[in-house]
């Protein structure tokens, strides 16, 4: 499970509900500003998010 917060505050979520390799989204264009990314394992399709790593932040100039 991944959570990408854009500079406008919109959060895009992706998960591999279709099995391994199905967590793909193409065509996203980065814009100027600060982004944050958090990645977790989800315990089943509707389960809790577990083993979340550090939240990463970066800025596009």
N, C-alpha and C positions, 0 to 999 in steps of 0.2 A: 504494500500500500504506500503510495507517495502523495504528498501534499505540497503543491507549489503555490506560494503566495506571490502575486505579481505586484508591481508598484501601485496599481490602482486598488489593491486590497482584495481582488478576486482570488479565490482559492480553487485551483484545478486539482482534482483527485484522480488517480489512476490505480487500478488493481487488476491482478491477473485472474479474474473470475472464470475465464475460459481455460485455465490451466497454464502451465509453464510457457513462457514466451508470448502470452497474449496481452501483456501490459505495454502497449505501444500506442503512441499518439503522434502523428506526423503533422507538419505544417504550422507549428507554433513559431511565431516571430518574436524575438526578444526586443523589448523597447528599453529606452533609458530609464534607469531607476534601480531600486533595491529589490532583490528577490530573496525569498527564503524557501528552503527545501527541507522537508522532514520525511524520513522513510521508516516504516514499521512493518512487522509481520502481522498479518491478520489471522486470528484463530478461527478458520472456517469462513464461509461466505458472509455470514452475518455476525461473526464473533467480535470479540474485543481486539483492539490493536495492542500488540505486545512487542517487546524487544525493540522499542524505538531508539534509534541512534541519536546523535547530536543533531540539532537543527543547524543547517548551514546557511550562511547569508553571504551574498555577493552583490556588487553594484555594476551595472552596465553603464558606461559613459558614452 
